[in-house]
Amino acid sequence: MQLNEAVAKRIVELCKERNLTQYQLYKKSGVPQSTLSTILSCTYPSMKLRVIYEICEGFDISLEEFFDSALFMRENLDD
């Protein structure tokens, strides 16, 4: 899986865990809905760490917690 796919899956996973919609995440994080939609559809060409940080703020988690997932294990990602 590509890194952008892992990021999208992690966001979906966290939304489900917290019963948040994409709109609610936008309201909590300040990341525009269009950006979230682009990330979730895996069409975001290069994601900035700042955007992921803002998404983490919306989830009230750290970057470490965001990336603490099997999705980001080296063997699960394509080079």
C-alpha positions, 0 to 999 in steps of 0.5 A: 500500500502507498503511504497516502493510502495508509494515511487515508485508512488511518483517518477513516479508522480514527473517525469510526473509533470516535464516531466523527464524520468528515464534516465534524473532523473539518470543524475540529481540525480546521482542515478544509473539507476539500483537502480532507476529501482529496486525502481520503480519495488518495489523490493528494499528491504530496501531503504536508506534515502540517496537514496531518498535524492539524488532523491530529489536533482535530482527533486530539491525538499526537502525531505519534499516536496517529502513526502508531498503527500497523498501517505504517509498518514498513512491511505494509508500505510500498517503497 
